Amino acid sequence: MMKGINTDVLVIGGGAGGMAAALSAAREKSDVILLERENSTGGVLNQCIHNGFGLHFYKEELTGPEFADKLFNEMTLDRVNIISESYVSEVDVENKTVRVLSPDGAYEIYAKAIVIATGARERPFGALMIPGDRPSGIYTAGLAQRFVNLENRLPGKRALILGSGDIGLIMARRLVLEGMKVEAVVERMPFPGGLLRNIVQCLEDYNIPLYLSHTVTKTVGRGRLEKVEVSEVDENYNPIPGTEKIYDVDTLILSAGLIPQVEDISDSLQLDRVNKGYAVSNSCETNIDGIYAAGNNVAVFDLVDYVAAEGWVAGRHAALKSKGGENNTEKYPVIRGKNVSILVPSYIDFNESLRLYLRISKPIEHGRVILKELNIEKKFVDGVPSEMIQMVLNKKKMELIREKGGLFVEVVEDE
């Protein structure tokens, strides 16, 4: 008979969101188990050795490993039970039962509430449909980062980076600092995919060119990558004949975006069609009572601090749920309007203040976020899709949403 373990709160995933959720639940005096598939917690933070983390969550600037270490030490003090090298084979969200495989064998965990913090995965080369050979030397940005920062290995000598996501931009600088030649960063969109500060600090400061409205149209190499063909694209992202340029490189780094990791948990959990992650309320609860989700498996956030903050909310509400509280199922929809792409949350729960995160769908020089039902407008300048806009509303203001039956969010472009 399979061994069973009981707990108040079970957290799946030991990255920033999962660690914050576990710590928050423990601070509510709940018994907490955190499952992590690696041999240590921290997730991608462990390989992000650059600074810029923690400014919002800890009010100090940290590197990724420092951020992870602070959360780990706090979890240890609050007696969070961390089970490393554990793999979730099955999740019964209705009965809050999880089957786990670990070096100690297979067993089941029975929880009163579950927080899913599985993060996001990188878009692989096969998903990009690029013609040509399939040689070695093609890496996702995260894998290249792991090689350099954790394994002390360089992926090659001359690199081209496809995509201008933040990890790719940071790796452009990192590879140059370690002695590689980075020929260029090419981005098929007409605007960058990463934060402005990373464009400046990682590309402009190192004289690495960024080519917008360009993409890789062919890879060439027998055994090892030898050449990459880059073409300009039109407004429909189709390559323009005659614009091809050949780069003699042995390494192609893919920074083509992250995808919320929602597979292998449960088909019963509702997804947001645009975010491509779990649809959650502002208390981080999914459509299943007592099941919470937080972090990049809800939507891809631009700051780890936001991921940790949402994990903290999820853990607190999971702990309260495990004690029999918060049985109010009244939730109201948050509806996208024009010029809005990523939008979190999908629903409003009046047990929690509202933290609204959104990305605009195109660059807007002067614009306003309009929350019509609340008579609130937030002006912004030089808005870009890569940078999230955050708005925080207190519970008193939220009562107007109850009267209107929901919240409509739109962004208007000013002249």
N, C-alpha and C positions, 0 to 999 in steps of 0.2 A: 504494500500500500504506500502511495506517495506521501512523503512527509509534508505537513502543513504548518505554516507560520501565520500568526495573527498580528495585525498592527492597526493603528488608527489611520495613519496616512502613509501611502506608498507613492514614492516619486520615481518615475522612469526617466533616467537620463541625468548624468552628472556634470553637465556644462553649467554656464552661469545661471540660466533659468532654473535648472533643477536644484543646484546647490542653494540658491536663494529661497526657493520654495521649501526645501527641507529645513533650512534654518528658521524660516518664518513659522512653519508649522511646529517646530520644536519649541520656539519661544512662546507658543500658545499652550505649552505643557502636554503636547500630544506625543505618543510613541510614533517614531518616524523611521521608515526604511527607505534608503536610496539605492537604486540599482544602477550600476555603471558597467558598460561592456569592456572598457579599457581597464588596465591594472591600477589606474589612479583617476581621481576626479579632475575636472578642469576643462575637458573637451578641447576645443580648438584654442582656448586661451593659452594652453601650455606651449604652443608653438608661435604665439604672437608676442615676440620679445620686444617689440617697439612699445613706446609709451603712448599715452592718450586715453587710457582706460580709467574709470573710477571717478571722473570729475563730477558726475551727477550723483552716483550711488554712494560713494565714500567721501566726496568733497576733497579729494586729493588725486594727483596724477600718478598713475601706476602703469607698469607694464602688464601684459596679459598674465604671465606666471605669478606676478605679485597679487593681482586681483584674485586669481584662483586660490592662491595660498591663504589669503585673508579669509575667504569664505570657508575654506577647508578647516582652518584653525578654529573658526567660530562654530562650525558644525561639530567639531570634536569636543569643544567645551560644553556644547548643549546636547551631547550624547546622541547624535544622529547615528543610526546603525547603517554603515555604508557597506554594501556587498559589491565588490569589484569583480571584474571578469565574469559578469553574469549576463546571460542572454535570454531575452523574453521570447518564448516560443508561442505563447497564446495569451490573449487578454479577453476575458469575459467581462465586458463593461457593465452589463446588467447586474451581475452578481458580484462585481468588483473582486474578481479572482484572477490572479496572474500566474501562469506556469513559467518557471525559470529553470534554465540550465546553467550550472556553475561547476567549478572544479570539485565542489563538495557533493555534486550529484544533481538530480532533478527534484524539484519540490514545488509546492503551491503556496502563494501568499494570499491571505484573505484580508482585505482592507475595508475600512469604512468609507474612505475617500481616496481617490487616485489623482495624482498630478502627472500629466504626460508632458515631458520636456525633452523631446527627441531631437530638437534643433532642425537644421537644414542640411542638404547635401549639395554638392557641386554638380552643375550640368556637365555630363561627360561628352567626350569627343564624338561618340556615335550619334548623339542627339543633334549634332550641328549639321549633319548631312554634307560634309565637305568632300568633294571628289579627290581622288588621288591615291597614293600609296598609304599603307598603314605601318610605317616603320616605328622603331623605338625613338624616344626623344620627344614625345608628345605627353605633356603632363597637365593636370589641373593645377591651378595656382596654389591650392591648399596642399597638394601633394609635394609640389616644389618647395613650398614653405617648410613642410615637415623635413624634407631631405636636408635643406640648408641649416635650419635652426635647431633641429633635434638630432639628426643623423650626421651632421657635419660633412655633408657631401654636396658637391656642385652637380646640377643636372646636365651641364654641358659647358660650351665655351662662348657660343654666340646665340642669342635668343631673340625671338619675336613674341610679343604678347598680344593675344587676341582677346579683346574685351577690356573695358576700362573700369571694371568693378574695383572696389577698394583693396581687396587682397591682391589683385593683379598689379595695381599701382604701387602698393607697398613692396611687392616682390621685385618690381622693376628697380627700385632703389636698392633693395637688399642684394640683388644679383650684381649690380654695378659695384657696390661696396666690397663684395667678395671676389671681384676680379673678372666677372663676365662682361661681355659686350651686349648691351640691349639695343638692337637696331631701331625699334619703334614699338609703340602701342597703337593698335588699330581698333576702331570701334565702329560698328555698322550703323549705330544711331547717330543723328546729327548733333547729339550732345553727350557729354561724358556720363558714365554710369556710377562714378565714385564721388566722394566728397571733394569740394573745392580745395580744401586744405591739402588733400593728398595729391591733387593735380599739381599744385604749386610745389609742395615739399618733396614729392617723389619723382616728378617728371621735369618740371621747369628748372628746378635747382640743379638737376643733373644733365640738363641738355638732351633729354630723351624726347624725341618728337611724338606727338599724338595726332593721329590722322582720323578725323571723324568721317562718317559716311563711307567707310572702307571696311572690307572684310577679307578673310582668307578664302581663296577660290580654288586652291590646289595645294596638295602636299606631295613632295617628291623625295624618294629615298629608298635604297635597297639595304635593308638591315637597320640602318640609322638614318634619321632625317638629314637631308642634304640641302633642300631648297623649299621655300614657301612662296607661293604666288599670291599677291594681294591685288584686289581690284576695288575701284570706287563703285558705290552703289547709288541707284536712283532713289526717288522718294518712296518707291515700293520695295526697297531693299534688294532689287535685282542688280547683279553685276553689270557695269557699263562696258561693252566691248571696246577694246583699244586703250583701256586705262590700266592694264595689267602691269605689275612691277614685281620682279623677282628678288627675293632676299636669300642670300647664302647663309643659312643658319643651321645649326644642328639641334636646336631646341625650340619647341613651340609651347608656350604657356597659355593655358585656357583660363580666362577669367570671364566666363560667359554667364555668370549669374548663379544664384542659389535657388534651390527648390525646397519648400517645407517638407520635412520627412514625416509623412503621414501614412506610409504604407505599413502593413503588417500589424496594425493595432486592432482596428475594428471597422467594418463597413457601416456600422450603426451610427458612427459619429459624423455629424454634418460638416461639410466643407464649404468654404467661401469660394465662389467661382473665380473671383479676381485674385484674391490673396493666395489661393491654392493651398491654404492651410485650414486648420480647424476653425469653425465659426464659434466664437466665444462671446460671452457678455463681458462687461467691465469688471466683474468679479472673477473672470477667467473660467467660468463654468461653461461646459459644452452643452449640447442639447440633451445629454444624458445626466440625470440627477447624480451629483456626487463625483462626476468625472470632470477634471479641470485640465486645461492646456495653457502653456505659457511659453513665450519666446519665439524663436524662428520657425517653429512648426505651426504657428498661427499666421504669421506674416514675417517676411524678412526685414528685420529692423536694421537701421544703420549704426546704432550704438549698442554695445554690450550693456551699458548702464540701463537702457530701456528694457532689455531682456531680463536683467536681474530684477528690476523694479516690478515687472509683470510677474516674474516668478514669485516674488515676495507676496504680492497680492493673492496669487493662486494658492500658495501654501497656507496663508492665514485663513482664507475661506474654506479650504479643504479641512483644516483643523477644526474650525467652527462647525462644519457639516458633520464631522466625525463625532462631535459631541451632541448631535441632535438639534443643532440650531439651523437657522436660515432655510426653513422649508417653504418659504414664499417662492412660488414658481412664476410670478408675474414678471414678464420681460417684454420690452418694447423694441421694435426694429430700428436699426440705424441704416439709412438709405443713401446710396451714392447718388450725387448729382453730377453735373458736367464738370469736366477737368479733374476728376478725382479717380485715382487708380487704387492703390493700397489704402484700405480703411479698416481700422481697429478701434473699438469692438464692432461686432455685428449686431449685438443686442445690448440693451440697457437694463441693469439690475439695480434697483433702488437701495440695495444693501451696501452699495459702494459708490464713492465719488466717481465722476466720469473723467477718464484720461483718454483723450481722443488723439489717435495717431493717423496721419494721412500723408500720402505722396501725391503730388500733382502729376497729371498725365503728360505734360509737356512743359518746356521752360516758359516761365511767365515773368516778365520784367517787373510789372507792378500788378498786384492782385489782392484779392480779399477772400478769406474763408468765411462763408456765410452759414450760420446756424439759424435758419429762418424761425423755427418754433421758439427759440430762446431770445430772439432779437439781438444776437451777438454777431459781430464781425471782427475778424482779425486781419489786419493789413500785413503784407509782406512785400519785399523787393528782391529782385534777382532770384526768384524761386526756380529750383531745378528738381527733376524727378528723383534724383539720387539722395536728396536730403529730406528727411521727414519733418513735418510740421506737427508740433504737439500742442494740445490745448487741455487745460485742466479746469473742471467745473465742480463747484461744491454741490452738496445734496439739495440745498434750498433752491438753487437755480434749476435743478433737474426736475422739480415738481411740474414745471410747465410742459415737460415731455409727456408726463402722464396724462395731462389734459388733452394734448394733441394726438396721442396715440403712437408717437414715434418721433424720430429726429431725422431731418433731411439735411444732408451736408453737400454743399456745392462750392466751387471756386469760380469767381468771376475775374475776368481780365480787364484791368483799367487802362484807359488811354494814357 
